[in-house]
Amino acid sequence: RARWVTAPAWSLSPYTDQRVGLDAGYGVGLEYLYRRAGFDVVVSVDYSGINPPDGNFRGKGNDPATETHFLTFRNLSVLSADVSLIGHWNVLPWLEIRFGAGLGLGGVFGDISQITNNSGCTAENGGDPTRCYPKNVGPLNRPGVSNDEVLAGFGCRNGDGSLDTPSSPCYRRVDTYPMNARVVPVINTLLGLRFQAHEHVYIHVDAGWRLVGFYLGAGPEFRF
């Protein structure tokens, strides 16, 4: 199966006052389905690319002037497995409605890095890295210039996150929970349809929430 994955900016609003959403994530996976009367037991292995664009973030209730951070995301992805119980109900001889949920674990790859902004950020300009940025670096998200090039010379000494402060910003890999977690829980929910395309071939069209955001996807099922 293949899926489009999204974590809209509004879905992060309970935890952040400033954020960038994920609009172009993807997932590919394999599933083994054990069919029972009224429900399926589904074991799945999934690889998801969840690399949002670089941008400014600020935690809920934090001071925009001193606690707005520019975050970069590099090769962020998750390899995960879960077991779900999916109920199914026949609507027509060739069509089923499916609904269910499951739990699993995932391993996180890639890095998230940050630098603290101190250019006089406010709630109004905090979402614009060309106006809210670390003064020693200058505006970020510049047209035609990668942020990696701009930030290359501003790393924290020895990766020490305590040095990244509003008075002296430096670029470092995020090492505070939950960003440094390399094994994470997976919650999977699903609502979808199953179409019979052939005696032994079915097509799934599914939507739901998994890992970090919402998804929409499809894939084949083969029965032997």
C-alpha positions as CSV (number, residue, x, y, z in Angstrom):
1,R,0.0,0.0,0.0
2,A,1.0,3.6,-0.4
3,R,-0.2,6.7,1.5
4,W,0.0,10.5,1.5
5,V,0.7,11.7,5.0
6,T,-0.1,15.2,6.4
7,A,0.2,16.9,9.7
8,P,-1.5,20.3,9.1
9,A,-0.3,23.3,11.1
10,W,-3.6,23.5,12.9
11,S,-3.2,20.0,14.3
12,L,-0.2,21.3,16.3
13,S,-2.0,24.3,17.7
14,P,-2.7,22.7,21.1
15,Y,1.0,22.6,21.7
16,T,2.5,25.5,19.7
17,D,1.8,29.1,19.0
18,Q,4.0,29.1,16.0
19,R,4.6,26.1,13.7
20,V,5.1,24.7,10.2
21,G,2.9,21.9,9.0
22,L,3.8,18.7,7.1
23,D,2.0,18.6,3.7
24,A,4.0,16.3,1.6
25,G,4.7,13.2,3.7
26,Y,4.4,9.7,2.4
27,G,4.2,6.1,3.6
28,V,4.7,2.7,1.9
29,G,4.1,-0.6,3.6
30,L,3.3,-4.3,3.5
31,E,0.4,-5.9,5.4
32,Y,-0.5,-9.5,6.3
33,L,-4.2,-9.9,6.9
34,Y,-5.8,-12.7,8.9
35,R,-9.5,-12.7,8.1
36,R,-12.1,-13.6,10.7
37,A,-15.9,-13.4,10.7
38,G,-16.6,-9.7,11.2
39,F,-13.0,-8.5,11.6
40,D,-9.5,-8.7,10.3
41,V,-6.2,-9.0,12.3
42,V,-3.7,-6.9,10.3
43,V,0.0,-6.9,10.9
44,S,1.8,-4.1,9.0
45,V,5.3,-2.9,8.4
46,D,5.5,0.7,7.2
47,Y,8.2,3.2,6.1
48,S,7.1,6.9,6.3
49,G,8.9,10.0,5.2
50,I,7.8,12.8,7.5
51,N,10.2,15.7,6.6
52,P,8.4,19.1,7.0
53,P,9.8,22.3,5.6
54,D,12.2,24.3,7.7
55,G,10.6,27.1,9.7
56,N,10.0,28.9,13.0
57,F,8.4,27.1,16.0
58,R,7.3,28.5,19.4
59,G,5.8,26.5,22.2
60,K,2.4,27.3,23.6
61,G,2.5,30.4,25.8
62,N,6.2,31.1,25.3
63,D,7.6,34.6,24.8
64,P,8.0,35.3,21.1
65,A,11.0,37.6,21.6
66,T,13.2,34.9,23.3
67,E,11.6,31.5,22.7
68,T,11.0,31.4,19.0
69,H,13.3,28.8,17.4
70,F,14.2,28.1,13.7
71,L,14.0,24.3,13.1
72,T,15.4,22.3,10.3
73,F,14.4,18.7,9.4
74,R,16.9,16.4,7.7
75,N,15.9,13.0,6.3
76,L,13.2,12.5,9.0
77,S,11.5,9.2,8.6
78,V,10.1,6.3,10.6
79,L,10.2,2.5,10.2
80,S,7.4,1.0,12.2
81,A,5.2,-2.1,12.7
82,D,1.8,-2.4,14.3
83,V,-1.0,-4.9,14.8
84,S,-4.6,-3.7,14.2
85,L,-8.1,-5.1,14.6
86,I,-10.2,-3.9,11.6
87,G,-13.9,-4.6,11.6
88,H,-15.7,-5.0,8.2
89,W,-19.3,-4.8,7.1
90,N,-20.7,-5.8,3.7
91,V,-22.6,-3.0,2.0
92,L,-22.8,-4.8,-1.4
93,P,-21.5,-8.2,-2.5
94,W,-18.4,-6.4,-3.9
95,L,-18.0,-3.6,-1.3
96,E,-17.1,-3.5,2.5
97,I,-16.8,-0.7,5.0
98,R,-13.8,-1.1,7.3
99,F,-13.0,0.5,10.6
100,G,-10.5,-0.2,13.3
101,A,-7.4,0.7,15.2
102,G,-4.1,-0.8,16.4
103,L,-0.8,-0.2,18.3
104,G,2.8,-0.7,17.5
105,L,6.4,0.7,17.7
106,G,8.5,2.7,15.3
107,G,12.2,3.6,14.9
108,V,13.0,7.2,14.0
109,F,15.7,8.2,11.6
110,G,17.1,11.6,10.6
111,D,17.7,14.7,12.6
112,I,15.9,17.9,13.9
113,S,18.2,20.9,14.6
114,Q,17.4,24.3,15.9
115,I,18.8,27.8,16.5
116,T,17.2,30.5,18.7
117,N,15.9,33.7,17.1
118,N,16.6,37.1,18.7
119,S,15.8,39.7,16.0
120,G,12.9,41.2,17.9
121,C,10.4,38.4,17.1
122,T,6.7,39.1,17.8
123,A,3.5,37.1,17.5
124,E,2.9,38.9,14.2
125,N,6.2,38.3,12.5
126,G,7.2,35.0,14.2
127,G,6.1,32.9,11.2
128,D,8.4,34.7,8.8
129,P,12.1,33.6,9.0
130,T,13.1,36.6,6.9
131,R,11.9,38.9,9.7
132,C,12.2,36.7,12.8
133,Y,15.7,35.1,12.8
134,P,19.0,34.9,14.8
135,K,20.8,38.2,14.4
136,N,24.2,36.7,14.1
137,V,23.0,34.6,11.1
138,G,20.6,36.9,9.4
139,P,17.4,36.1,7.6
140,L,16.7,32.4,6.8
141,N,14.7,30.6,4.1
142,R,16.4,32.9,1.6
143,P,15.4,32.4,-2.0
144,G,18.0,30.3,-3.9
145,V,20.2,29.6,-0.8
146,S,19.9,26.5,1.3
147,N,19.6,26.9,5.1
148,D,22.4,24.3,5.5
149,E,24.8,26.6,3.7
150,V,23.7,29.7,5.8
151,L,23.9,27.9,9.1
152,A,27.1,25.9,8.5
153,G,29.4,28.3,10.4
154,F,27.1,28.8,13.4
155,G,27.2,25.4,15.2
156,C,27.3,25.2,19.0
157,R,30.7,24.3,20.3
158,N,30.8,20.5,21.0
159,G,27.1,20.4,20.3
160,D,26.4,22.0,23.7
161,G,22.7,23.0,23.6
162,S,23.2,25.2,26.7
163,L,25.0,27.6,24.5
164,D,22.0,28.2,22.2
165,T,20.4,31.2,24.0
166,P,18.7,34.4,22.9
167,S,21.9,36.3,23.7
168,S,24.1,34.0,21.8
169,P,22.3,31.7,19.3
170,C,24.0,28.7,17.8
171,Y,22.9,25.8,15.6
172,R,22.5,22.4,17.3
173,R,20.7,19.1,17.0
174,V,17.7,19.0,19.2
175,D,18.3,16.7,22.1
176,T,15.3,17.2,24.4
177,Y,12.3,15.0,24.6
178,P,10.4,14.1,22.5
179,M,12.7,15.1,19.6
180,N,15.5,12.7,20.5
181,A,13.3,9.7,21.0
182,R,14.5,7.0,18.6
183,V,11.8,4.4,19.5
184,V,8.3,5.8,19.6
185,P,4.8,4.4,20.1
186,V,2.5,4.0,17.0
187,I,-1.2,4.5,17.2
188,N,-3.1,3.6,14.1
189,T,-6.7,4.4,13.2
190,L,-8.5,3.5,10.0
191,L,-11.7,4.1,8.1
192,G,-12.0,2.8,4.6
193,L,-13.6,0.7,1.9
194,R,-12.6,-2.6,0.3
195,F,-13.7,-3.3,-3.3
196,Q,-13.6,-6.7,-4.9
197,A,-11.8,-6.3,-8.2
198,H,-11.4,-10.1,-9.0
199,E,-12.1,-13.4,-7.4
200,H,-8.8,-13.2,-5.5
201,V,-8.0,-9.5,-5.7
202,Y,-9.4,-6.6,-3.6
203,I,-8.6,-2.9,-3.5
204,H,-8.4,-1.0,-0.2
205,V,-9.0,2.8,0.0
206,D,-8.3,4.0,3.5
207,A,-8.0,7.2,5.6
208,G,-7.1,7.7,9.2
209,W,-4.4,8.8,11.7
210,R,-1.1,7.1,12.2
211,L,2.1,8.0,14.0
212,V,2.2,11.8,13.5
213,G,-0.7,12.8,11.3
214,F,-3.5,12.0,9.0
215,Y,-3.2,9.8,5.9
216,L,-5.0,8.9,2.7
217,G,-4.0,5.8,0.8
218,A,-4.8,2.7,-1.2
219,G,-3.4,-0.7,-2.0
220,P,-4.2,-4.2,-3.2
221,E,-5.1,-7.3,-1.2
222,F,-4.5,-10.8,-2.6
223,R,-6.3,-13.9,-1.3
224,F,-5.1,-17.4,-1.9
